[in-house]
Amino acid sequence: MEKGASEASPPCARCGKPAQLQCPKCVELKLPRENAAFCPLRPHPISKMRVVPDEIEKPDWALDGIPKIEPDSDLQKRVEIKTPDLIERMRVTCRIAREVLDAAARVIKPGITTDEIDRVVHEETIARGGYPSPLNYYFFPKSCCTSVNEVICHGIPDARKLEDGDIVNVDVTVYYKGVHGDLNETYFVGNVDEASKHLVRCTYECLEKAIAIVKPGVRFREVGEVINRHVSMSGLSVKSYCGHGIGELFHCAPNIPHYSRNKAVGIMKAGQTFTIEPMVNAGKFMYYIAPSNPISYDLQFKIFLQHLSIEHYCKSVHIL
């Protein structure tokens, strides 16, 4: 339930200032308002969509925002076995994406805006002859996703300045020579509290443990079991969101759930490529998807933590 900040407003569980929002479930159950109110991140102004030179090869959504091939492709139901040539092109593209992400990481500090991070991602991608895959994908207005604190994924870069103690995920995908390379990492902004460090560390460990089991014959659903086991042992939680197939299509089969008791169908085979991108929550897992854009927000009020954070790491994986 949204309400304006006033003297009657309960204090935010994170910053102590008059809160702007209150947990809808707590309202429904008529629970005490204390520790159930918070001040979420608010959207800031978004700059104009950045321009891509004519000579850069573009995916089919670049001009009008609508993917043409991807939605109806049979690769939404069938997991493709990539040819050696396709695998090599993906290696090159993923290497470019890694260089772009590293360039973005170098500018992250308190006071910089996520729009400035997006500018770096855009320019570094163009400089390498690539197209930033998120740009105009289903009308997404920016060249990367920047998800700060409680934003789970698909945060839109804007004019908000990063603050000391924030954590920010930068999600980069590059389209080059007809294929996509997708990866992301989460970064500390200035001095970050121990709880956030634990969250980030656990999520990275989940990614590494999941990658370690990737080989022919392993069921796709096992990825979620491995991630959930480590998350549970770390006192955190993971309940939703998935990795996906990738190649000439940005998103396709297989679906790679990151939680236990999932119903993912199929086994891994040599020549497949897909992402593993665990999104881990500090506290119970509650979220909502903003109605006007693809941003997902964590709704759990972690009373004893400074941040309302879901941590997110991703790598594109090739099965040998």
Secondary structure, 3 states (H helix, E strand, C coil): CECCCCCCCCECCCCCCECCEECHHHHHCCCCCCCCEECCCCCCCCCCCCCCCCCCCCCCCCCCCCCCCCCCCHHHCCCCCCCHHHHHHHHHHHHHHHHHHHHHHCCCCCCCEHHHHHHHHHHHHHHCCCEECCCCHHHCCCCCEEEECCEEECCCCCCCECCCCCEEEEEEEEEECCEEEEEEEEEECCCCCHHHHHHHHHHHHHHHHHHHCCCCCCECHHHHHHHHHHHHHCCCECCCCEEEECCCCCCEEEEEECCCCCCCCCECCCCCEEEECCEEECCCCCEEECCCCCCEEECCCCCCCCCCCEEECEEEEECC
